[in-house]
């Protein structure tokens, strides 16, 4: 597929969050409460993503480890993303062919709750050089995926998936 047709390019995930890369490992994100798979450019409602998803990481060698990052580059609003990138989840040392439950959770899962606009909720998978210690960031706000990858010697991603999410009608608002 031409780079210009790549959904990560069209959705500006490549550019806003990541540098161009070639996907080399499968990454599947499924929210169990409704068995809905997150797909590039798809849409999930906040009520569908309350609970931590099931994540399936590909790979071939059980001695290979991965780091998974979940961010929202549009927080708190796409018009004013002054918290870009908001970190929703961070897991390291995930063995190939498994998922985050086999890794080390550095930052626990926090369900996205967009208050305005359409948010791109993005999962990024990096291959580690070996099992490693990863320090938790100081804050969930203003996380920088590129800087984190560089500081932890992760290189370019090996997979990424994003979906769109926006406030559901009837959520929030005034109470009578």
C-alpha positions as CSV (number, residue, x, y, z in Angstrom):
1,X,0.0,0.0,0.0
2,X,1.4,3.4,-0.9
3,X,2.4,5.4,2.2
4,X,-0.1,8.1,1.3
5,X,-2.9,5.6,1.7
6,X,-1.7,4.2,5.1
7,X,-4.4,4.9,7.7
8,X,-1.8,6.0,10.2
9,X,-0.7,8.7,7.7
10,X,-4.3,9.7,6.8
11,X,-5.2,9.9,10.5
12,X,-2.0,12.0,11.2
13,X,-0.7,9.4,13.7
14,X,2.4,9.4,11.6
15,X,3.5,12.9,12.1
16,X,1.7,13.9,15.3
17,X,3.0,11.0,17.4
18,X,5.3,8.8,15.3
19,X,7.8,8.9,12.6
20,X,7.3,6.8,9.5
21,X,7.9,3.1,10.2
22,X,7.2,-0.3,8.7
23,X,4.9,-2.6,10.6
24,X,6.5,-5.9,11.2
25,X,4.6,-7.5,14.1
26,X,0.8,-8.1,14.5
27,X,-1.0,-6.1,17.1
28,X,-4.7,-6.8,17.9
29,X,-6.7,-4.8,20.4
30,X,-10.1,-6.2,21.5
31,X,-12.4,-4.8,24.1
32,X,-14.0,-7.8,25.9
33,X,-17.1,-6.2,27.3
34,X,-18.5,-6.1,23.7
35,X,-15.9,-8.1,21.8
36,X,-15.1,-5.1,19.6
37,X,-11.8,-4.9,17.8
38,X,-10.0,-1.6,17.5
39,X,-9.1,-1.0,13.9
40,X,-7.4,1.9,12.2
41,X,-9.8,4.8,11.5
42,X,-12.6,2.9,13.3
43,X,-14.7,4.4,16.0
44,X,-15.4,3.2,19.6
45,X,-17.5,4.9,22.2
46,X,-16.3,5.7,25.7
47,X,-18.8,3.2,27.1
48,X,-17.1,0.5,25.0
49,X,-13.6,1.1,26.3
50,X,-14.1,1.5,30.0
51,X,-12.2,-1.7,30.8
52,X,-8.7,-2.6,29.8
53,X,-8.7,-4.3,26.4
54,X,-7.3,-7.8,25.5
55,X,-4.1,-7.2,23.5
56,X,-2.5,-9.8,21.3
57,X,1.1,-9.2,20.3
58,X,2.6,-11.2,17.5
59,X,6.3,-12.1,17.0
60,X,8.0,-15.4,16.7
61,X,10.7,-15.7,19.4
62,X,9.5,-15.9,23.0
63,X,12.9,-14.3,24.0
64,X,11.7,-11.1,22.3
65,X,10.1,-8.4,24.4
66,X,7.8,-5.5,23.6
67,X,6.6,-2.2,25.1
68,X,3.0,-1.1,24.6
69,X,2.0,2.5,24.9
70,X,-1.6,3.9,24.7
71,X,-1.9,7.7,24.2
72,X,-4.4,10.3,23.2
73,X,-2.7,13.1,21.1
74,X,-5.9,15.2,21.1
75,X,-6.3,15.7,24.9
76,X,-8.2,17.6,26.2
77,X,-9.6,18.8,22.9
78,X,-8.5,18.4,19.3
79,X,-8.8,22.2,19.0
80,X,-6.5,22.8,21.9
81,X,-4.4,19.6,22.6
82,X,-2.4,21.2,25.4
83,X,-2.0,17.8,27.2
84,X,-0.7,16.1,24.0
85,X,0.0,13.2,24.4
86,X,-2.1,12.0,27.3
87,X,-0.8,8.6,28.5
88,X,-3.5,6.1,29.1
89,X,-1.4,2.9,29.5
90,X,2.2,1.7,29.5
91,X,3.3,-1.9,29.7
92,X,6.9,-3.2,29.1
93,X,8.6,-6.6,28.9
94,X,5.7,-8.2,27.1
95,X,7.0,-11.5,25.6
96,X,6.3,-12.2,22.0
97,X,3.1,-14.1,21.1
98,X,1.5,-13.0,24.4
99,X,-0.1,-9.8,25.7
100,X,0.3,-7.1,28.4
101,X,-0.9,-9.5,31.2
102,X,2.5,-11.2,30.8
103,X,4.4,-8.0,30.9
104,X,5.1,-5.3,33.5
105,X,2.5,-2.6,33.9
106,X,4.3,0.7,34.4
107,X,1.3,2.9,34.1
108,X,-2.1,1.4,34.8
109,X,-4.9,1.5,32.2
110,X,-7.1,4.6,32.4
111,X,-10.1,4.7,30.2
112,X,-10.3,7.6,27.7
113,X,-13.1,10.0,28.4
114,X,-13.2,12.7,25.7
115,X,-15.2,15.8,26.6
116,X,-15.1,17.5,23.2
117,X,-14.2,16.7,19.6
118,X,-13.0,13.4,18.1
119,X,-9.9,11.9,19.7
120,X,-7.4,9.5,18.2
121,X,-6.7,6.8,20.8
122,X,-3.5,5.2,19.7
123,X,-1.7,2.0,20.7
124,X,2.0,1.8,19.8
125,X,4.2,-1.3,20.0
126,X,8.0,-1.2,20.3
127,X,10.4,-4.1,20.2
128,X,12.9,-4.0,23.0
129,X,16.5,-5.0,22.7
130,X,16.1,-7.2,25.7
131,X,14.2,-7.4,29.0
132,X,14.7,-4.0,30.6
133,X,13.7,-1.7,33.4
134,X,11.4,1.2,32.4
135,X,10.7,4.1,34.7
136,X,7.2,5.5,35.0
137,X,6.9,9.0,33.6
138,X,6.3,11.8,36.0
139,X,2.9,12.6,34.6
140,X,0.3,11.2,32.2
141,X,-0.1,14.6,30.5
142,X,2.4,15.8,27.9
143,X,3.9,12.4,27.4
144,X,6.1,12.2,24.3
145,X,6.1,8.8,22.6
146,X,9.2,9.7,20.5
147,X,11.2,10.9,23.5
148,X,10.2,7.9,25.5
149,X,11.3,5.5,22.8
150,X,14.6,7.3,22.4
151,X,15.3,7.5,26.2
152,X,14.6,3.7,26.4
153,X,16.5,2.7,23.3
154,X,13.4,1.3,21.6
155,X,13.9,2.7,18.0
156,X,10.9,2.9,15.7
157,X,7.6,1.2,16.4
158,X,6.9,-2.3,15.0
159,X,3.1,-1.8,15.0
160,X,0.4,0.8,15.8
161,X,-3.3,0.9,15.8
162,X,-5.6,3.8,16.4
163,X,-9.3,4.4,16.7
164,X,-11.5,7.5,17.0
165,X,-13.5,8.2,20.1
166,X,-15.8,11.1,21.0
167,X,-18.1,12.0,23.9
168,X,-21.4,10.1,23.7
169,X,-24.6,12.2,23.7
170,X,-26.2,12.1,27.1
171,X,-22.9,11.7,28.9
172,X,-22.1,14.6,31.3
173,X,-24.1,17.7,30.9
174,X,-26.1,19.5,33.6
175,X,-28.0,17.7,36.3
176,X,-31.4,18.8,37.2
